[in-house]
Amino acid sequence: MRLTRIFGIVLVLLGLCGNLFAVEPPSCEGGKWPALAERETLTDNWFSLGERLADSGIAVRLSLTQVYQINLSGGLATHRRAGRHTGSYDLEVDLDLEKLLNIPGGSIYVNAEGSWSDGLDESSVGSVFGVNGDASGCRAIDLAELWYEQAMLAGRLRVRIGKLDLTGGFEHRGCPVAFDCNAFANDESSQFLNGALVNNPTIPFPDKGLGVMVYYNPLAGWYVSAGCADAQADVRETGFNTAFHDGDYFFGIFETGIVGRLPSSNGVLVGAYRAGLWYDPQPKEHFDSGRIKRDDVGFYLSFDQMAWKENADAEDTQGLGLFARYGLAHKEVNEVSCFWSIGAQYQGLISTRDDDVLGFGIARGRLSGDAGFTADCETVLELYYNIAVSPWLSLAPSLQYVCNPGAEPDADDAVVMGFRCMMSL
């Protein structure tokens, strides 16, 4: 009953937020807001310098995400302020080598990022999944990614090598694919905040580090992809000291999937259905006996499907989308041995707010008793409403309900309210 009341109150608040922004600001001749609101970025693409750089094959993007969360009840504590405010920034550079150096299909990607605060899990919630997927600690700046990609066979074969993020994936027929990607639950800066609704927690993805990824699309609608990366990577370092010294362990992952296009009265409904295997060669200690296990493996699924569109415009993404995930891992050496999540998002629920997104998701993970957890599972429900104030600014209130945080049966269920602001500078 308490959960029902809380979600009812939040739905009312989200509706009020949507109605607030549904009113267009008054346009007055010479006014600054209409022109500012139409910009793709706050600085108008670096005061138009970005457009000239793009013509030369250089694209530069800077984004800022800030999150404020508070634990309203349950968990570890409701009065502690540590970790309530977190934030991060990303500076991204794309180099089109065909324009720059006349190398067809070649590109270079660079991502420098920084963040502040670890979030309020440790101080206030105690969740295993993590209620703030954007919280990455206190880091001034890290060179998180630097890779070269070569596209061949008209883009059907793509090879990426360098310092990379295995969760970044590729694009295929308008859908994100490889690895564990999801169109509706994969981005903590614009979709769900809870870590279990960003990536599958049964997959022990290494930190961003040296590796290689290969994507191949042999037939229309079907792809295969494989990746190999330094299992001991640390985003704060170049990676050469862990990848090629002492014990060299490389995490491997393989995925295949189908990207379908279902016909409907309002146009094509795009969906992706992925299945994957992962392999971790690092020696892991059994939780119960202390014995060493090597060559750990696991299995996962990830689905997303556009279920209904509001209109037939191919460029319009308004409508209802559904998603689901599943993962399985050995309980002797992995904290989360079995996992599933389901959810939905609706874009354009309010008739005057075509770019706003309402999302709801449920995730549940079975936690290993051998690892010392005294309850079987941790479960999270999250509801958010992403308000597109302008192309460069979005605001998103959210609510999370965490059952058995930390898989402790004596811990009260936690209710976490949050507010996220994301800006493209």
Solvent accessible surface area in square Angstrom, and as a share of the most:
residue,aa,sasa,rsa
1,M,171,0.76
2,R,110,0.40
3,L,51,0.25
4,T,93,0.54
5,R,140,0.51
6,I,34,0.17
7,F,27,0.11
8,G,32,0.31
9,I,107,0.54
10,V,4,0.02
11,L,96,0.48
12,V,95,0.55
13,L,81,0.40
14,L,8,0.04
15,G,29,0.28
16,L,107,0.53
17,C,37,0.22
18,G,0,0.00
19,N,87,0.45
20,L,122,0.61
21,F,53,0.22
22,A,24,0.19
23,V,112,0.65
24,E,144,0.65
25,P,68,0.43
26,P,121,0.76
27,S,97,0.62
28,C,85,0.51
29,E,184,0.83
30,G,76,0.73
31,G,27,0.26
32,K,174,0.74
33,W,83,0.29
34,P,41,0.26
35,A,62,0.48
36,L,48,0.24
37,A,20,0.15
38,E,135,0.60
39,R,81,0.29
40,E,127,0.57
41,T,30,0.17
42,L,56,0.28
43,T,24,0.14
44,D,55,0.29
45,N,47,0.24
46,W,75,0.26
47,F,158,0.66
48,S,41,0.27
49,L,84,0.42
50,G,5,0.05
51,E,96,0.43
52,R,148,0.54
53,L,55,0.27
54,A,43,0.33
55,D,112,0.58
56,S,58,0.37
57,G,6,0.06
58,I,46,0.23
59,A,36,0.28
60,V,41,0.24
61,R,104,0.38
62,L,43,0.22
63,S,18,0.12
64,L,34,0.17
65,T,6,0.04
66,Q,57,0.25
67,V,1,0.01
68,Y,90,0.34
69,Q,2,0.01
70,I,48,0.24
71,N,3,0.02
72,L,88,0.44
73,S,34,0.22
74,G,20,0.19
75,G,16,0.16
76,L,97,0.48
77,A,10,0.08
78,T,58,0.34
79,H,137,0.61
80,R,108,0.39
81,R,170,0.62
82,A,65,0.51
83,G,17,0.17
84,R,23,0.08
85,H,89,0.40
86,T,0,0.00
87,G,1,0.01
88,S,13,0.08
89,Y,53,0.20
90,D,40,0.21
91,L,64,0.32
92,E,38,0.17
93,V,34,0.19
94,D,46,0.24
95,L,41,0.21
96,D,56,0.29
97,L,9,0.04
98,E,91,0.41
99,K,122,0.52
100,L,66,0.33
101,L,117,0.58
102,N,124,0.64
103,I,64,0.33
104,P,88,0.55
105,G,30,0.29
106,G,3,0.03
107,S,37,0.24
108,I,46,0.23
109,Y,25,0.10
110,V,36,0.21
111,N,8,0.04
112,A,13,0.10
113,E,39,0.18
114,G,3,0.03
115,S,9,0.06
116,W,86,0.30
117,S,20,0.13
118,D,107,0.56
119,G,10,0.09
120,L,1,0.01
121,D,28,0.14
122,E,153,0.69
123,S,21,0.14
124,S,2,0.01
125,V,1,0.00
126,G,24,0.23
127,S,15,0.10
128,V,47,0.27
129,F,22,0.09
130,G,15,0.15
131,V,0,0.00
132,N,13,0.07
133,G,33,0.31
134,D,11,0.06
135,A,25,0.19
136,S,74,0.48
137,G,9,0.08
138,C,102,0.61
139,R,84,0.31
140,A,89,0.69
141,I,108,0.55
142,D,12,0.06
143,L,83,0.41
144,A,0,0.00
145,E,19,0.08
146,L,79,0.40
147,W,28,0.10
148,Y,70,0.27
149,E,14,0.06
150,Q,38,0.17
151,A,28,0.22
152,M,77,0.34
153,L,102,0.51
154,A,109,0.84
155,G,33,0.31
156,R,96,0.35
157,L,40,0.20
158,R,49,0.18
159,V,44,0.25
160,R,17,0.06
161,I,98,0.50
162,G,20,0.19
163,K,16,0.07
164,L,2,0.01
165,D,29,0.15
166,L,7,0.03
167,T,31,0.18
168,G,48,0.47
169,G,7,0.07
170,F,6,0.03
171,E,99,0.44
172,H,14,0.06
173,R,83,0.30
174,G,69,0.67
175,C,6,0.03
176,P,30,0.19
177,V,0,0.00
178,A,0,0.00
179,F,0,0.00
180,D,0,0.00
181,C,2,0.01
182,N,2,0.01
183,A,28,0.22
184,F,19,0.08
185,A,0,0.00
186,N,35,0.18
187,D,56,0.29
188,E,49,0.22
189,S,21,0.13
190,S,40,0.26
191,Q,27,0.12
192,F,0,0.00
193,L,1,0.01
194,N,0,0.00
195,G,21,0.20
196,A,0,0.00
197,L,0,0.00
198,V,14,0.08
199,N,33,0.17
200,N,2,0.01
201,P,46,0.29
202,T,4,0.02
203,I,9,0.04
204,P,43,0.27
205,F,41,0.17
206,P,24,0.15
207,D,64,0.33
208,K,41,0.17
209,G,2,0.02
210,L,25,0.13
211,G,14,0.13
212,V,52,0.30
213,M,1,0.00
214,V,56,0.32
215,Y,4,0.02
216,Y,71,0.27
217,N,18,0.09
218,P,30,0.19
219,L,119,0.59
220,A,94,0.73
221,G,9,0.08
222,W,98,0.34
223,Y,0,0.00
224,V,36,0.21
225,S,3,0.02
226,A,44,0.34
227,G,7,0.07
228,C,51,0.30
229,A,2,0.01
230,D,0,0.00
231,A,13,0.10
232,Q,67,0.30
233,A,12,0.09
234,D,31,0.16
235,V,25,0.15
236,R,142,0.52
237,E,71,0.32
238,T,91,0.53
239,G,2,0.02
240,F,118,0.49
241,N,81,0.42
242,T,31,0.18
243,A,1,0.01
244,F,120,0.50
245,H,108,0.48
246,D,148,0.76
247,G,33,0.32
248,D,73,0.38
249,Y,54,0.20
250,F,67,0.28
251,F,1,0.00
252,G,17,0.16
253,I,7,0.04
254,F,92,0.38
255,E,0,0.00
256,T,42,0.25
257,G,4,0.04
258,I,103,0.52
259,V,2,0.01
260,G,20,0.19
261,R,111,0.41
262,L,91,0.45
263,P,120,0.76
264,S,48,0.31
265,S,112,0.72
266,N,37,0.19
267,G,20,0.20
268,V,63,0.36
269,L,18,0.09
270,V,36,0.20
271,G,0,0.00
272,A,0,0.00
273,Y,92,0.35
274,R,1,0.00
275,A,33,0.26
276,G,4,0.03
277,L,104,0.52
278,W,3,0.01
279,Y,86,0.33
280,D,4,0.02
281,P,21,0.13
282,Q,47,0.21
283,P,54,0.34
284,K,33,0.14
285,E,110,0.49
286,H,18,0.08
287,F,75,0.31
288,D,97,0.50
289,S,64,0.41
290,G,34,0.33
291,R,151,0.55
292,I,97,0.49
293,K,47,0.20
294,R,137,0.50
295,D,77,0.40
296,D,0,0.00
297,V,73,0.42
298,G,8,0.08
299,F,72,0.30
300,Y,0,0.00
301,L,45,0.22
302,S,0,0.00
303,F,70,0.29
304,D,2,0.01
305,Q,27,0.12
306,M,24,0.11
307,A,39,0.31
308,W,122,0.43
309,K,13,0.05
310,E,57,0.26
311,N,52,0.27
312,A,65,0.51
313,D,79,0.41
314,A,92,0.71
315,E,152,0.68
316,D,32,0.17
317,T,82,0.48
318,Q,15,0.07
319,G,1,0.01
320,L,57,0.28
321,G,0,0.00
322,L,82,0.41
323,F,8,0.03
324,A,28,0.22
325,R,6,0.02
326,Y,73,0.28
327,G,0,0.00
328,L,85,0.42
329,A,11,0.09
330,H,71,0.32
331,K,111,0.47
332,E,57,0.25
333,V,13,0.07
334,N,17,0.08
335,E,84,0.38
336,V,10,0.06
337,S,10,0.07
338,C,34,0.20
339,F,0,0.00
340,W,94,0.33
341,S,0,0.00
342,I,85,0.43
343,G,15,0.15
344,A,28,0.22
345,Q,22,0.10
346,Y,42,0.16
347,Q,26,0.12
348,G,3,0.03
349,L,98,0.49
350,I,38,0.19
351,S,102,0.66
352,T,92,0.53
353,R,33,0.12
354,D,68,0.35
355,D,93,0.48
356,D,1,0.01
357,V,20,0.12
358,L,36,0.18
359,G,1,0.01
360,F,72,0.30
361,G,0,0.00
362,I,43,0.22
363,A,0,0.00
364,R,94,0.34
365,G,0,0.00
366,R,121,0.44
367,L,6,0.03
368,S,3,0.02
369,G,54,0.52
370,D,52,0.27
371,A,35,0.27
372,G,54,0.52
373,F,36,0.15
374,T,94,0.55
375,A,13,0.10
376,D,93,0.48
377,C,7,0.04
378,E,0,0.00
379,T,16,0.09
380,V,1,0.00
381,L,29,0.14
382,E,0,0.00
383,L,10,0.05
384,Y,1,0.00
385,Y,8,0.03
386,N,17,0.09
387,I,2,0.01
388,A,25,0.19
389,V,30,0.17
390,S,12,0.08
391,P,75,0.47
392,W,18,0.06
393,L,28,0.14
394,S,18,0.12
395,L,33,0.17
396,A,2,0.01
397,P,17,0.11
398,S,4,0.03
399,L,0,0.00
400,Q,1,0.00
401,Y,17,0.06
402,V,0,0.00
403,C,34,0.20
404,N,50,0.25
405,P,4,0.03
406,G,11,0.10
407,A,0,0.00
408,E,79,0.35
409,P,79,0.49
410,D,139,0.72
411,A,25,0.19
412,D,96,0.50
413,D,35,0.18
414,A,0,0.00
415,V,2,0.01
416,V,1,0.01
417,M,51,0.23
418,G,5,0.04
419,F,89,0.37
420,R,5,0.02
421,C,30,0.18
422,M,44,0.20
423,M,40,0.18
424,S,30,0.20
425,L,38,0.19
